[in-house]
Amino acid sequence: MTGPGVSTFYFNEIHSGFVSDVATYFNAWSTWIPTGITVTISNTGDLLDVATGQISGTWTDGGTAVATMGGAGVYAQGVGARVKWSTAGIRNGRRVRGSTFMVPTIGAAQQTDGTPAAAALTAWNTAAQALVTASASEMVIYSRPTLGVPGQASVVLSGNVPDAVSWLRTRRT
């Protein structure tokens, strides 16, 4: 496997149980992601001033949580699924959306054409919507400030995993 990955989740307010809600989300994926991958959900992080993007403090919630993946079988590195987070927000004339890439997924998560298997797709969509519900309208997609336009936090209304293969590509630096 390659190096560690990072998934960043933004919330307007940190509600009690936030860390366990995110852990529950990742645990719902545990049978679909290969054994040996561990997801650690920190119990502390930075608070941001939405308008400026500047760090304004820190937050803490309970203890750190760990989700251990246990999917058996073969997999292709970097190939898996993408959760599309939808909001009602509009910025610069476009809908504000976010994505979380969940990779790699085991071979049993895909049909022979490479698209997600029905059981996997159902489980993933259920996990995404459960996180949205558990976050009590506090999970947001954060749009950073740009020249002359303040930052924006748009509440996530739903999460959906498309019936299509997704993969990570190396970013050029």
VMD Tcl script that builds the backbone (N, CA, C; Angstrom):
set m [mol new atoms 519]
animate dup $m
set s [atomselect $m all]
$s set {name element resname resid chain x y z} {
  {N N MET 1 A 0.818 -1.175 0.000}
  {CA C MET 1 A 0.000 0.000 0.000}
  {C C MET 1 A 0.866 1.244 0.000}
  {N N THR 2 A 0.256 2.299 -0.422}
  {CA C THR 2 A 0.960 3.574 -0.429}
  {C C THR 2 A 0.832 4.226 0.933}
  {N N GLY 3 A 1.257 5.451 1.041}
  {CA C GLY 3 A 1.264 6.175 2.307}
  {C C GLY 3 A -0.119 6.470 2.849}
  {N N PRO 4 A -0.145 7.175 3.967}
  {CA C PRO 4 A -1.420 7.470 4.617}
  {C C PRO 4 A -2.281 8.429 3.797}
  {N N GLY 5 A -3.563 8.306 3.973}
  {CA C GLY 5 A -4.511 9.202 3.327}
  {C C GLY 5 A -5.179 10.070 4.376}
  {N N VAL 6 A -5.841 11.116 3.931}
  {CA C VAL 6 A -6.526 12.017 4.838}
  {C C VAL 6 A -7.903 12.328 4.262}
  {N N SER 7 A -8.912 12.228 5.107}
  {CA C SER 7 A -10.255 12.690 4.767}
  {C C SER 7 A -10.580 13.800 5.748}
  {N N THR 8 A -10.971 14.949 5.233}
  {CA C THR 8 A -11.284 16.087 6.087}
  {C C THR 8 A -12.789 16.313 6.079}
  {N N PHE 9 A -13.355 16.396 7.268}
  {CA C PHE 9 A -14.777 16.674 7.423}
  {C C PHE 9 A -14.910 17.988 8.186}
  {N N TYR 10 A -15.808 18.865 7.723}
  {CA C TYR 10 A -16.051 20.144 8.379}
  {C C TYR 10 A -17.441 20.141 9.005}
  {N N PHE 11 A -17.535 20.768 10.179}
  {CA C PHE 11 A -18.806 20.876 10.879}
  {C C PHE 11 A -18.955 22.302 11.390}
  {N N ASN 12 A -20.203 22.835 11.338}
  {CA C ASN 12 A -20.467 24.163 11.884}
  {C C ASN 12 A -20.238 24.168 13.382}
  {N N GLU 13 A -20.747 23.171 14.042}
  {CA C GLU 13 A -20.595 23.023 15.489}
  {C C GLU 13 A -20.188 21.587 15.753}
  {N N ILE 14 A -19.335 21.399 16.731}
  {CA C ILE 14 A -18.964 20.048 17.113}
  {C C ILE 14 A -19.979 19.590 18.144}
  {N N HIS 15 A -20.812 18.635 17.755}
  {CA C HIS 15 A -21.823 18.128 18.664}
  {C C HIS 15 A -21.259 16.938 19.443}
  {N N SER 16 A -21.838 16.674 20.582}
  {CA C SER 16 A -21.400 15.554 21.390}
  {C C SER 16 A -21.568 14.270 20.589}
  {N N GLY 17 A -20.540 13.468 20.540}
  {CA C GLY 17 A -20.599 12.225 19.792}
  {C C GLY 17 A -20.098 12.344 18.366}
  {N N PHE 18 A -19.593 13.517 17.993}
  {CA C PHE 18 A -19.093 13.737 16.638}
  {C C PHE 18 A -18.056 12.685 16.243}
  {N N VAL 19 A -17.090 12.431 17.115}
  {CA C VAL 19 A -16.025 11.473 16.798}
  {C C VAL 19 A -16.613 10.089 16.581}
  {N N SER 20 A -17.547 9.681 17.431}
  {CA C SER 20 A -18.141 8.354 17.253}
  {C C SER 20 A -19.026 8.290 16.011}
  {N N ASP 21 A -19.657 9.405 15.621}
  {CA C ASP 21 A -20.458 9.424 14.386}
  {C C ASP 21 A -19.572 9.177 13.161}
  {N N VAL 22 A -18.418 9.825 13.122}
  {CA C VAL 22 A -17.498 9.644 12.003}
  {C C VAL 22 A -16.909 8.228 12.040}
  {N N ALA 23 A -16.621 7.718 13.222}
  {CA C ALA 23 A -16.123 6.341 13.347}
  {C C ALA 23 A -17.174 5.345 12.857}
  {N N THR 24 A -18.431 5.575 13.193}
  {CA C THR 24 A -19.513 4.702 12.730}
  {C C THR 24 A -19.582 4.702 11.207}
  {N N TYR 25 A -19.412 5.872 10.606}
  {CA C TYR 25 A -19.408 5.975 9.144}
  {C C TYR 25 A -18.301 5.093 8.556}
  {N N PHE 26 A -17.080 5.243 9.052}
  {CA C PHE 26 A -15.969 4.451 8.518}
  {C C PHE 26 A -16.127 2.972 8.825}
  {N N ASN 27 A -16.639 2.633 10.008}
  {CA C ASN 27 A -16.861 1.222 10.341}
  {C C ASN 27 A -17.869 0.568 9.396}
  {N N ALA 28 A -18.824 1.345 8.884}
  {CA C ALA 28 A -19.799 0.799 7.940}
  {C C ALA 28 A -19.127 0.373 6.631}
  {N N TRP 29 A -17.945 0.903 6.354}
  {CA C TRP 29 A -17.185 0.546 5.159}
  {C C TRP 29 A -16.209 -0.603 5.422}
  {N N SER 30 A -16.065 -1.039 6.663}
  {CA C SER 30 A -14.975 -1.937 7.057}
  {C C SER 30 A -14.934 -3.264 6.319}
  {N N THR 31 A -16.071 -3.812 5.920}
  {CA C THR 31 A -16.038 -5.089 5.195}
  {C C THR 31 A -15.706 -4.908 3.723}
  {N N TRP 32 A -15.673 -3.664 3.259}
  {CA C TRP 32 A -15.429 -3.380 1.843}
  {C C TRP 32 A -14.037 -2.836 1.567}
  {N N ILE 33 A -13.295 -2.526 2.627}
  {CA C ILE 33 A -11.942 -1.977 2.497}
  {C C ILE 33 A -10.973 -3.011 3.070}
  {N N PRO 34 A -9.834 -3.235 2.411}
  {CA C PRO 34 A -8.949 -4.343 2.782}
  {C C PRO 34 A -8.449 -4.332 4.228}
  {N N THR 35 A -8.266 -5.542 4.720}
  {CA C THR 35 A -7.649 -5.746 6.025}
  {C C THR 35 A -6.298 -5.046 6.052}
  {N N GLY 36 A -5.957 -4.506 7.201}
  {CA C GLY 36 A -4.668 -3.842 7.351}
  {C C GLY 36 A -4.762 -2.331 7.297}
  {N N ILE 37 A -5.905 -1.806 6.892}
  {CA C ILE 37 A -6.086 -0.352 6.862}
  {C C ILE 37 A -6.809 0.057 8.141}
  {N N THR 38 A -6.278 1.069 8.789}
  {CA C THR 38 A -6.869 1.590 10.018}
  {C C THR 38 A -7.162 3.073 9.823}
  {N N VAL 39 A -8.338 3.482 10.272}
  {CA C VAL 39 A -8.725 4.888 10.201}
  {C C VAL 39 A -8.784 5.425 11.624}
  {N N THR 40 A -8.024 6.466 11.898}
  {CA C THR 40 A -8.020 7.087 13.219}
  {C C THR 40 A -8.737 8.428 13.126}
  {N N ILE 41 A -9.760 8.591 13.961}
  {CA C ILE 41 A -10.527 9.831 13.987}
  {C C ILE 41 A -10.079 10.603 15.226}
  {N N SER 42 A -9.437 11.734 14.988}
  {CA C SER 42 A -8.896 12.546 16.072}
  {C C SER 42 A -10.013 13.167 16.891}
  {N N ASN 43 A -9.751 13.381 18.168}
  {CA C ASN 43 A -10.745 14.023 19.032}
  {C C ASN 43 A -10.445 15.506 19.245}
  {N N THR 44 A -9.569 16.059 18.411}
  {CA C THR 44 A -9.254 17.482 18.503}
  {C C THR 44 A -8.905 18.018 17.114}
  {N N GLY 45 A -9.109 19.295 16.918}
  {CA C GLY 45 A -8.790 19.903 15.627}
  {C C GLY 45 A -8.900 21.416 15.692}
  {N N ASP 46 A -8.756 22.047 14.544}
  {CA C ASP 46 A -8.790 23.509 14.458}
  {C C ASP 46 A -10.200 24.027 14.213}
  {N N LEU 47 A -10.504 25.158 14.819}
  {CA C LEU 47 A -11.714 25.916 14.508}
  {C C LEU 47 A -11.324 26.961 13.471}
  {N N LEU 48 A -12.176 27.154 12.469}
  {CA C LEU 48 A -11.900 28.137 11.423}
  {C C LEU 48 A -12.895 29.275 11.468}
  {N N ASP 49 A -12.430 30.459 11.153}
  {CA C ASP 49 A -13.320 31.570 10.875}
  {C C ASP 49 A -13.741 31.359 9.429}
  {N N VAL 50 A -15.019 31.066 9.211}
  {CA C VAL 50 A -15.492 30.710 7.873}
  {C C VAL 50 A -15.178 31.786 6.850}
  {N N ALA 51 A -15.400 33.034 7.190}
  {CA C ALA 51 A -15.217 34.125 6.231}
  {C C ALA 51 A -13.770 34.293 5.799}
  {N N THR 52 A -12.839 34.180 6.757}
  {CA C THR 52 A -11.436 34.456 6.438}
  {C C THR 52 A -10.592 33.206 6.198}
  {N N GLY 53 A -11.026 32.066 6.740}
  {CA C GLY 53 A -10.243 30.845 6.637}
  {C C GLY 53 A -9.147 30.752 7.677}
  {N N GLN 54 A -9.061 31.738 8.564}
  {CA C GLN 54 A -8.033 31.763 9.605}
  {C C GLN 54 A -8.428 30.859 10.770}
  {N N ILE 55 A -7.435 30.217 11.376}
  {CA C ILE 55 A -7.676 29.398 12.554}
  {C C ILE 55 A -8.027 30.317 13.709}
  {N N SER 56 A -9.141 29.995 14.393}
  {CA C SER 56 A -9.614 30.851 15.478}
  {C C SER 56 A -9.612 30.140 16.831}
  {N N GLY 57 A -9.162 28.914 16.871}
  {CA C GLY 57 A -9.140 28.167 18.124}
  {C C GLY 57 A -9.050 26.682 17.850}
  {N N THR 58 A -9.381 25.896 18.857}
  {CA C THR 58 A -9.383 24.441 18.721}
  {C C THR 58 A -10.668 23.881 19.306}
  {N N TRP 59 A -10.990 22.668 18.937}
  {CA C TRP 59 A -12.131 21.968 19.495}
  {C C TRP 59 A -11.649 20.617 20.016}
  {N N THR 60 A -12.409 20.058 20.950}
  {CA C THR 60 A -12.127 18.739 21.504}
  {C C THR 60 A -13.456 18.039 21.729}
  {N N ASP 61 A -13.504 16.726 21.471}
  {CA C ASP 61 A -14.726 15.955 21.688}
  {C C ASP 61 A -14.366 14.533 22.080}
  {N N GLY 62 A -14.635 14.176 23.309}
  {CA C GLY 62 A -14.460 12.794 23.751}
  {C C GLY 62 A -13.070 12.251 23.487}
  {N N GLY 63 A -13.012 10.957 23.176}
  {CA C GLY 63 A -11.737 10.306 22.911}
  {C C GLY 63 A -11.545 10.023 21.438}
  {N N THR 64 A -10.313 9.737 21.082}
  {CA C THR 64 A -9.985 9.363 19.711}
  {C C THR 64 A -10.663 8.035 19.390}
  {N N ALA 65 A -11.138 7.869 18.161}
  {CA C ALA 65 A -11.775 6.620 17.744}
  {C C ALA 65 A -10.961 5.991 16.618}
  {N N VAL 66 A -11.031 4.670 16.541}
  {CA C VAL 66 A -10.315 3.934 15.506}
  {C C VAL 66 A -11.304 3.006 14.810}
  {N N ALA 67 A -11.266 2.997 13.492}
  {CA C ALA 67 A -12.050 2.071 12.689}
  {C C ALA 67 A -11.057 1.156 11.968}
  {N N THR 68 A -11.194 -0.136 12.172}
  {CA C THR 68 A -10.280 -1.105 11.575}
  {C C THR 68 A -10.974 -1.800 10.421}
  {N N MET 69 A -10.373 -1.723 9.255}
  {CA C MET 69 A -10.956 -2.324 8.070}
  {C C MET 69 A -10.635 -3.823 8.036}
  {N N GLY 70 A -11.562 -4.610 7.496}
  {CA C GLY 70 A -11.372 -6.054 7.535}
  {C C GLY 70 A -11.842 -6.782 6.293}
  {N N GLY 71 A -11.904 -6.101 5.151}
  {CA C GLY 71 A -12.355 -6.742 3.924}
  {C C GLY 71 A -11.320 -7.742 3.421}
  {N N ALA 72 A -11.784 -8.935 3.095}
  {CA C ALA 72 A -10.886 -9.978 2.607}
  {C C ALA 72 A -10.909 -10.024 1.086}
  {N N GLY 73 A -9.799 -10.440 0.512}
  {CA C GLY 73 A -9.729 -10.631 -0.933}
  {C C GLY 73 A -8.820 -9.638 -1.613}
  {N N VAL 74 A -8.791 -9.758 -2.914}
  {CA C VAL 74 A -7.910 -8.923 -3.725}
  {C C VAL 74 A -8.491 -7.523 -3.885}
  {N N TYR 75 A -7.625 -6.588 -4.245}
  {CA C TYR 75 A -8.049 -5.220 -4.493}
  {C C TYR 75 A -7.015 -4.542 -5.380}
  {N N ALA 76 A -7.436 -3.474 -6.022}
  {CA C ALA 76 A -6.519 -2.658 -6.818}
  {C C ALA 76 A -6.279 -1.370 -6.050}
  {N N GLN 77 A -5.011 -1.038 -5.805}
  {CA C GLN 77 A -4.705 0.175 -5.054}
  {C C GLN 77 A -5.272 1.402 -5.758}
  {N N GLY 78 A -5.866 2.276 -4.971}
  {CA C GLY 78 A -6.367 3.536 -5.510}
  {C C GLY 78 A -7.707 3.446 -6.204}
  {N N VAL 79 A -8.309 2.241 -6.282}
  {CA C VAL 79 A -9.596 2.078 -6.960}
  {C C VAL 79 A -10.664 1.800 -5.917}
  {N N GLY 80 A -11.773 2.508 -5.998}
  {CA C GLY 80 A -12.824 2.307 -5.019}
  {C C GLY 80 A -14.065 3.090 -5.353}
  {N N ALA 81 A -14.520 3.879 -4.395}
  {CA C ALA 81 A -15.778 4.598 -4.535}
  {C C ALA 81 A -15.597 6.053 -4.112}
  {N N ARG 82 A -16.556 6.869 -4.530}
  {CA C ARG 82 A -16.562 8.281 -4.162}
  {C C ARG 82 A -17.929 8.618 -3.602}
  {N N VAL 83 A -17.939 9.232 -2.430}
  {CA C VAL 83 A -19.183 9.737 -1.857}
  {C C VAL 83 A -19.315 11.189 -2.289}
  {N N LYS 84 A -20.443 11.511 -2.918}
  {CA C LYS 84 A -20.722 12.890 -3.318}
  {C C LYS 84 A -21.653 13.503 -2.270}
  {N N TRP 85 A -21.175 14.554 -1.617}
  {CA C TRP 85 A -21.962 15.248 -0.602}
  {C C TRP 85 A -22.651 16.437 -1.270}
  {N N SER 86 A -23.977 16.524 -1.142}
  {CA C SER 86 A -24.761 17.592 -1.782}
  {C C SER 86 A -25.234 18.613 -0.763}
  {N N THR 87 A -25.283 19.871 -1.203}
  {CA C THR 87 A -25.771 20.974 -0.371}
  {C C THR 87 A -26.741 21.813 -1.196}
  {N N ALA 88 A -27.369 22.762 -0.547}
  {CA C ALA 88 A -28.206 23.731 -1.258}
  {C C ALA 88 A -27.405 24.999 -1.554}
  {N N GLY 89 A -26.137 25.026 -1.133}
  {CA C GLY 89 A -25.302 26.207 -1.308}
  {C C GLY 89 A -24.952 26.477 -2.766}
  {N N ILE 90 A -24.833 27.757 -3.074}
  {CA C ILE 90 A -24.402 28.190 -4.407}
  {C C ILE 90 A -23.255 29.164 -4.206}
  {N N ARG 91 A -22.198 28.979 -4.956}
  {CA C ARG 91 A -21.029 29.855 -4.876}
  {C C ARG 91 A -20.512 30.072 -6.291}
  {N N ASN 92 A -20.339 31.327 -6.653}
  {CA C ASN 92 A -19.876 31.674 -8.002}
  {C C ASN 92 A -20.747 31.025 -9.083}
  {N N GLY 93 A -22.046 30.980 -8.833}
  {CA C GLY 93 A -22.994 30.462 -9.817}
  {C C GLY 93 A -23.013 28.943 -9.950}
  {N N ARG 94 A -22.402 28.234 -9.010}
  {CA C ARG 94 A -22.374 26.770 -9.064}
  {C C ARG 94 A -22.813 26.182 -7.734}
  {N N ARG 95 A -23.374 24.971 -7.795}
  {CA C ARG 95 A -23.748 24.249 -6.580}
  {C C ARG 95 A -22.492 23.867 -5.807}
  {N N VAL 96 A -22.567 24.022 -4.511}
  {CA C VAL 96 A -21.465 23.607 -3.653}
  {C C VAL 96 A -21.639 22.123 -3.363}
  {N N ARG 97 A -20.618 21.355 -3.697}
  {CA C ARG 97 A -20.611 19.907 -3.458}
  {C C ARG 97 A -19.253 19.505 -2.919}
  {N N GLY 98 A -19.220 18.355 -2.305}
  {CA C GLY 98 A -17.959 17.829 -1.804}
  {C C GLY 98 A -17.847 16.353 -2.139}
  {N N SER 99 A -16.668 15.801 -1.949}
  {CA C SER 99 A -16.431 14.381 -2.215}
  {C C SER 99 A -15.512 13.787 -1.168}
  {N N THR 100 A -15.745 12.546 -0.866}
  {CA C THR 100 A -14.842 11.756 -0.045}
  {C C THR 100 A -14.534 10.498 -0.841}
  {N N PHE 101 A -13.260 10.266 -1.106}
  {CA C PHE 101 A -12.857 9.073 -1.838}
  {C C PHE 101 A -12.581 7.969 -0.840}
  {N N MET 102 A -13.189 6.813 -1.061}
  {CA C MET 102 A -13.024 5.657 -0.193}
  {C C MET 102 A -12.283 4.595 -1.002}
  {N N VAL 103 A -10.987 4.536 -0.811}
  {CA C VAL 103 A -10.149 3.616 -1.575}
  {C C VAL 103 A -9.066 3.024 -0.682}
  {N N PRO 104 A -8.616 1.827 -1.006}
  {CA C PRO 104 A -9.130 0.927 -2.030}
  {C C PRO 104 A -10.312 0.125 -1.497}
  {N N THR 105 A -11.096 -0.427 -2.393}
  {CA C THR 105 A -12.153 -1.358 -2.013}
  {C C THR 105 A -11.783 -2.732 -2.546}
  {N N ILE 106 A -12.255 -3.754 -1.853}
  {CA C ILE 106 A -11.927 -5.128 -2.244}
  {C C ILE 106 A -12.657 -5.512 -3.525}
  {N N GLY 107 A -12.162 -6.552 -4.178}
  {CA C GLY 107 A -12.741 -7.001 -5.437}
  {C C GLY 107 A -14.214 -7.348 -5.342}
  {N N ALA 108 A -14.658 -7.882 -4.204}
  {CA C ALA 108 A -16.067 -8.248 -4.040}
  {C C ALA 108 A -16.982 -7.033 -4.047}
  {N N ALA 109 A -16.421 -5.845 -3.905}
  {CA C ALA 109 A -17.221 -4.622 -3.923}
  {C C ALA 109 A -17.579 -4.196 -5.343}
  {N N GLN 110 A -16.961 -4.844 -6.340}
  {CA C GLN 110 A -17.216 -4.483 -7.730}
  {C C GLN 110 A -17.849 -5.640 -8.501}
  {N N GLN 111 A -18.665 -5.255 -9.465}
  {CA C GLN 111 A -19.193 -6.229 -10.418}
  {C C GLN 111 A -18.112 -6.489 -11.471}
  {N N THR 112 A -18.372 -7.400 -12.381}
  {CA C THR 112 A -17.372 -7.744 -13.394}
  {C C THR 112 A -17.043 -6.579 -14.317}
  {N N ASP 113 A -17.934 -5.587 -14.443}
  {CA C ASP 113 A -17.643 -4.426 -15.288}
  {C C ASP 113 A -16.929 -3.311 -14.520}
  {N N GLY 114 A -16.596 -3.559 -13.245}
  {CA C GLY 114 A -15.868 -2.584 -12.441}
  {C C GLY 114 A -16.735 -1.626 -11.657}
  {N N THR 115 A -18.031 -1.583 -11.925}
  {CA C THR 115 A -18.915 -0.706 -11.164}
  {C C THR 115 A -19.244 -1.363 -9.824}
  {N N PRO 116 A -19.713 -0.583 -8.846}
  {CA C PRO 116 A -19.987 -1.149 -7.526}
  {C C PRO 116 A -21.059 -2.245 -7.550}
  {N N ALA 117 A -20.817 -3.274 -6.748}
  {CA C ALA 117 A -21.814 -4.340 -6.568}
  {C C ALA 117 A -23.007 -3.757 -5.813}
  {N N ALA 118 A -24.187 -4.300 -6.068}
  {CA C ALA 118 A -25.419 -3.773 -5.477}
  {C C ALA 118 A -25.358 -3.748 -3.946}
  {N N ALA 119 A -24.864 -4.803 -3.321}
  {CA C ALA 119 A -24.798 -4.853 -1.852}
  {C C ALA 119 A -23.861 -3.778 -1.315}
  {N N ALA 120 A -22.737 -3.578 -1.980}
  {CA C ALA 120 A -21.783 -2.555 -1.555}
  {C C ALA 120 A -22.407 -1.172 -1.705}
  {N N LEU 121 A -23.013 -0.912 -2.838}
  {CA C LEU 121 A -23.619 0.394 -3.101}
  {C C LEU 121 A -24.689 0.726 -2.057}
  {N N THR 122 A -25.505 -0.256 -1.725}
  {CA C THR 122 A -26.545 -0.056 -0.711}
  {C C THR 122 A -25.918 0.275 0.642}
  {N N ALA 123 A -24.899 -0.492 1.038}
  {CA C ALA 123 A -24.239 -0.263 2.326}
  {C C ALA 123 A -23.584 1.112 2.371}
  {N N TRP 124 A -22.920 1.497 1.289}
  {CA C TRP 124 A -22.218 2.777 1.248}
  {C C TRP 124 A -23.178 3.957 1.299}
  {N N ASN 125 A -24.276 3.865 0.555}
  {CA C ASN 125 A -25.255 4.952 0.570}
  {C C ASN 125 A -25.931 5.063 1.929}
  {N N THR 126 A -26.192 3.920 2.560}
  {CA C THR 126 A -26.776 3.927 3.900}
  {C C THR 126 A -25.823 4.590 4.893}
  {N N ALA 127 A -24.529 4.270 4.808}
  {CA C ALA 127 A -23.533 4.859 5.701}
  {C C ALA 127 A -23.436 6.372 5.504}
  {N N ALA 128 A -23.440 6.815 4.256}
  {CA C ALA 128 A -23.340 8.251 3.970}
  {C C ALA 128 A -24.546 8.995 4.533}
  {N N GLN 129 A -25.733 8.478 4.283}
  {CA C GLN 129 A -26.922 9.168 4.775}
  {C C GLN 129 A -27.004 9.120 6.295}
  {N N ALA 130 A -26.537 8.042 6.911}
  {CA C ALA 130 A -26.530 7.950 8.369}
  {C C ALA 130 A -25.614 9.014 8.978}
  {N N LEU 131 A -24.477 9.278 8.343}
  {CA C LEU 131 A -23.588 10.331 8.844}
  {C C LEU 131 A -24.245 11.697 8.722}
  {N N VAL 132 A -24.912 11.946 7.606}
  {CA C VAL 132 A -25.615 13.224 7.426}
  {C C VAL 132 A -26.675 13.388 8.521}
  {N N THR 133 A -27.434 12.343 8.771}
  {CA C THR 133 A -28.485 12.394 9.785}
  {C C THR 133 A -27.891 12.586 11.180}
  {N N ALA 134 A -26.845 11.829 11.495}
  {CA C ALA 134 A -26.221 11.913 12.821}
  {C C ALA 134 A -25.597 13.281 13.081}
  {N N SER 135 A -25.167 13.950 12.028}
  {CA C SER 135 A -24.498 15.247 12.217}
  {C C SER 135 A -25.476 16.365 12.544}
  {N N ALA 136 A -26.760 16.075 12.519}
  {CA C ALA 136 A -27.794 17.039 12.923}
  {C C ALA 136 A -27.653 18.377 12.201}
  {N N SER 137 A -27.481 18.331 10.888}
  {CA C SER 137 A -27.369 19.524 10.039}
  {C C SER 137 A -26.147 20.374 10.342}
  {N N GLU 138 A -25.129 19.781 10.929}
  {CA C GLU 138 A -23.906 20.523 11.239}
  {C C GLU 138 A -22.758 20.197 10.287}
  {N N MET 139 A -22.846 19.102 9.527}
  {CA C MET 139 A -21.793 18.758 8.568}
  {C C MET 139 A -21.891 19.713 7.384}
  {N N VAL 140 A -20.757 20.305 6.999}
  {CA C VAL 140 A -20.759 21.303 5.930}
  {C C VAL 140 A -19.654 21.032 4.914}
  {N N ILE 141 A -19.833 21.597 3.743}
  {CA C ILE 141 A -18.761 21.684 2.752}
  {C C ILE 141 A -18.231 23.106 2.869}
  {N N TYR 142 A -16.946 23.206 3.109}
  {CA C TYR 142 A -16.329 24.515 3.306}
  {C C TYR 142 A -15.702 24.982 2.004}
  {N N SER 143 A -16.108 26.172 1.571}
  {CA C SER 143 A -15.520 26.825 0.401}
  {C C SER 143 A -14.584 27.906 0.918}
  {N N ARG 144 A -13.330 27.792 0.587}
  {CA C ARG 144 A -12.330 28.746 1.077}
  {C C ARG 144 A -12.557 30.134 0.501}
  {N N PRO 145 A -12.098 31.160 1.235}
  {CA C PRO 145 A -12.214 32.509 0.693}
  {C C PRO 145 A -11.309 32.671 -0.531}
  {N N THR 146 A -11.769 33.456 -1.480}
  {CA C THR 146 A -10.971 33.779 -2.666}
  {C C THR 146 A -10.915 35.299 -2.771}
  {N N LEU 147 A -10.207 35.811 -3.719}
  {CA C LEU 147 A -10.061 37.260 -3.851}
  {C C LEU 147 A -11.413 37.969 -3.826}
  {N N GLY 148 A -11.652 38.717 -2.767}
  {CA C GLY 148 A -12.870 39.507 -2.664}
  {C C GLY 148 A -14.125 38.729 -2.295}
  {N N VAL 149 A -14.057 37.431 -2.146}
  {CA C VAL 149 A -15.232 36.629 -1.796}
  {C C VAL 149 A -14.939 35.886 -0.495}
  {N N PRO 150 A -15.735 36.145 0.554}
  {CA C PRO 150 A -15.478 35.455 1.815}
  {C C PRO 150 A -15.747 33.955 1.695}
  {N N GLY 151 A -15.227 33.197 2.646}
  {CA C GLY 151 A -15.478 31.762 2.682}
  {C C GLY 151 A -16.948 31.485 2.947}
  {N N GLN 152 A -17.334 30.231 2.759}
  {CA C GLN 152 A -18.733 29.860 2.914}
  {C C GLN 152 A -18.812 28.434 3.431}
  {N N ALA 153 A -19.750 28.187 4.359}
  {CA C ALA 153 A -20.014 26.836 4.861}
  {C C ALA 153 A -21.430 26.461 4.442}
  {N N SER 154 A -21.553 25.422 3.621}
  {CA C SER 154 A -22.863 24.980 3.119}
  {C C SER 154 A -23.217 23.643 3.757}
  {N N VAL 155 A -24.383 23.578 4.392}
  {CA C VAL 155 A -24.813 22.380 5.110}
  {C C VAL 155 A -25.021 21.217 4.146}
  {N N VAL 156 A -24.466 20.066 4.508}
  {CA C VAL 156 A -24.631 18.851 3.707}
  {C C VAL 156 A -26.046 18.325 3.924}
  {N N LEU 157 A -26.762 18.118 2.814}
  {CA C LEU 157 A -28.132 17.627 2.867}
  {C C LEU 157 A -28.224 16.132 2.592}
  {N N SER 158 A -27.279 15.624 1.807}
  {CA C SER 158 A -27.310 14.194 1.489}
  {C C SER 158 A -25.946 13.729 1.021}
  {N N GLY 159 A -25.770 12.411 1.095}
  {CA C GLY 159 A -24.570 11.771 0.585}
  {C C GLY 159 A -24.982 10.650 -0.347}
  {N N ASN 160 A -24.307 10.537 -1.477}
  {CA C ASN 160 A -24.659 9.535 -2.470}
  {C C ASN 160 A -23.396 8.976 -3.111}
  {N N VAL 161 A -23.344 7.658 -3.233}
  {CA C VAL 161 A -22.243 7.009 -3.929}
  {C C VAL 161 A -22.736 6.665 -5.327}
  {N N PRO 162 A -22.166 7.278 -6.361}
  {CA C PRO 162 A -22.594 6.976 -7.726}
  {C C PRO 162 A -22.285 5.527 -8.106}
  {N N ASP 163 A -23.091 4.991 -8.979}
  {CA C ASP 163 A -22.876 3.632 -9.489}
  {C C ASP 163 A -21.823 3.692 -10.597}
  {N N ALA 164 A -20.607 4.061 -10.199}
  {CA C ALA 164 A -19.495 4.204 -11.141}
  {C C ALA 164 A -18.192 3.985 -10.385}
  {N N VAL 165 A -17.195 3.510 -11.091}
  {CA C VAL 165 A -15.891 3.308 -10.465}
  {C C VAL 165 A -15.213 4.660 -10.248}
  {N N SER 166 A -14.483 4.775 -9.152}
  {CA C SER 166 A -13.709 5.976 -8.865}
  {C C SER 166 A -12.289 5.554 -8.541}
  {N N TRP 167 A -11.365 6.449 -8.767}
  {CA C TRP 167 A -9.968 6.142 -8.470}
  {C C TRP 167 A -9.237 7.415 -8.123}
  {N N LEU 168 A -8.136 7.236 -7.426}
  {CA C LEU 168 A -7.286 8.361 -7.080}
  {C C LEU 168 A -6.139 8.430 -8.068}
  {N N ARG 169 A -5.820 9.636 -8.467}
  {CA C ARG 169 A -4.662 9.847 -9.331}
  {C C ARG 169 A -3.639 10.658 -8.575}
  {N N THR 170 A -2.416 10.498 -8.933}
  {CA C THR 170 A -1.363 11.256 -8.299}
  {C C THR 170 A -1.498 12.721 -8.684}
  {N N ARG 171 A -1.385 13.583 -7.698}
  {CA C ARG 171 A -1.419 15.025 -7.976}
  {C C ARG 171 A -0.002 15.491 -8.275}
  {N N ARG 172 A 0.109 16.335 -9.245}
  {CA C ARG 172 A 1.421 16.888 -9.583}
  {C C ARG 172 A 1.720 18.056 -8.662}
  {N N THR 173 A 2.975 18.192 -8.285}
  {CA C THR 173 A 3.343 19.295 -7.407}
  {C C THR 173 A 4.267 20.248 -8.130}
}
mol reanalyze $m
mol bondsrecalc $m
mol representation Tube
mol addrep $m
